[in-house]
Amino acid sequence: MIKKLIRKIRRFLGIPQKYASETSKVRHLVVGYCHGLGCDIGFGGDKICKENCLGIDYQQPYAATGKDKVDIICDVMKEKIPVANNHFDYVYSSHLIEDFVSTETALIEFIRILKNEGNLILIFPDQQKYEATCKKTGQPLNMYHMHAEMGLKFMLDVLQKINGISYDTLYSDDCSIDYNVILVLKIYKSYVC
């Protein structure tokens, strides 16, 4: 109770909260959508779930934000994820999709390994709010971000371009936690892989 009160006061005063990872900021909002066998792509050591969740990342993640082991070694920027089609009940990725040159290609690969009617959970920055936060706090910008227009509208526009899928939005949050956009979608595939 006291910890919650302190967090509220810190937020009210504009004092930044310290988190171990971007996932730790939003876990309480999205973990309820992580049912069955899932994966966390680009997890950097802090998987969204500690059980029934495979971590997909470089052998040595470039962001070491936790101690969870890498289960599937893959450079997802350059390689197809070595997992069968329609394998996972949920696919989670936090602060990775903005690093892809082609957001559409990344989404297609994430959806490929997701079962029909599985949950796709994406956490990504609103780039303009992210840059403003960095300027305010003196934090250096992440130079791997590829899209100046990254944000909720950008992601929804890209999703509309993907053939053979439709989706229901289960949860969406446009930056109530600093610059983080949260998008939880139930994906329906109209094709058989």
HUFEN-V749345 format. One record per backbone hydrogen bond with DSSP energy under -0.5 kcal/mol. NH is the residue of the N-H (numbers start at 1). CO is the residue of the C=O. If there is no record, write none. Layout:
BEGIN
nh co
NH CO
NH CO
END
This chain:
BEGIN
nh co
5 1
6 2
7 3
8 4
9 5
10 6
11 7
12 8
13 9
14 10
14 11
15 10
16 14
19 17
25 21
25 22
26 22
26 23
27 23
29 26
30 26
30 27
31 27
33 30
34 31
35 33
38 52
39 90
40 54
41 39
41 92
42 40
42 56
43 40
43 56
46 43
54 38
56 40
56 54
57 55
57 72
61 59
64 62
65 44
65 63
66 44
68 45
71 55
71 69
72 55
74 57
74 72
76 74
78 75
79 75
83 81
86 112
87 84
87 113
88 113
89 37
90 37
91 119
92 39
93 121
94 41
95 123
99 96
100 97
103 101
106 102
107 103
108 104
109 105
110 106
111 107
112 108
113 109
114 111
115 88
117 187
118 115
119 89
120 118
120 185
121 91
121 119
122 120
122 183
123 93
124 181
126 179
127 125
127 150
130 126
131 127
132 128
133 129
134 130
135 131
136 132
137 133
138 134
139 134
143 141
145 142
146 98
148 146
150 147
155 151
156 152
157 153
158 154
159 155
160 156
161 157
161 158
162 159
163 161
165 162
166 188
168 186
170 168
170 184
171 184
173 182
175 173
175 180
177 180
178 176
180 177
181 124
182 173
183 122
184 171
185 120
185 183
186 168
187 118
187 185
188 166
189 187
190 164
193 191
END
